[in-house]
Each structure stands twice: as structure tokens, then as C-alpha cells.
Amino acid sequence: MASPFQTRKKAVDLAAPVSRVSRIRRDPPPRVKVVHPHDIKERDARTIIIGIMTFALALFIILIAFSNAAGWSPSQYTVHIR
């Protein structure tokens, strides 16, 4: 019978309690961006203002659409300034 080939690798002993450290090089984690409470309040205020303005614009567009559907137009009225 032929003898098996000799391998050059060491056998791994899984029962050994020694833990090996990974040798894979990794990038360090990115730095945590510091956010000031003032910046959060500013962003929230801008978001609220934009939301109110878009809601008002939507209501204005709906009002114009209903007035056109009813046949009413602002040009039907004349304004006299004394």
C-alpha cells in the first residue's frame, strides 16, 4: 500500500483553549460625528416651516381648483380705490 502524502501544514487542535487573534487588517471605525442640540432644533424648525408652507400651498391649489370648477373667477370683481 502507498503511504499518504505528507502535508506541510500543522494540524489544528480545536480543543486548545488558546484563542488566536485575526491577522486581517481592517480600517478603524469612522469617528462619530458630534451633533449639537442647537443644530437639531434648527433643522426641526426648518422642517416644520416647510411642512406648513407646503400644506398651505396645497390648500390654495385646491381652493383655486374648486373656484374654477364652480365658474367663479376673481376677475368678475372690480376694486375701486378712493
VENFEN-V512063 format. One line per field, one symbol per residue. ss: DSSP state (~ for helix, > for strand, _ for the rest). phi: phi as a letter, one per 20 degrees, with the letter a starting at -180 (. if undefined). psi: psi as a letter, one per 30 degrees, with the letter a starting at -180 (. if undefined). Layout:
ss: ???
phi: ???
psi: ???
This chain:
ss: ____________________________________~~~~~~~~~~~~~~~~~~~~~~~~~~~~~~~~~~___~~~______
phi: .eeffeeeeffeefefffeeefdfecfffffffedegffffffffffffffffffffffffffffffffenebfffddddde
psi: lkklkklfklkkjffkfkkkkkgkklklklkkkkkkfeeeeeeeeeeeeeeeeeeeeeeeeeeeeeeeefgkkfffkkkkk.
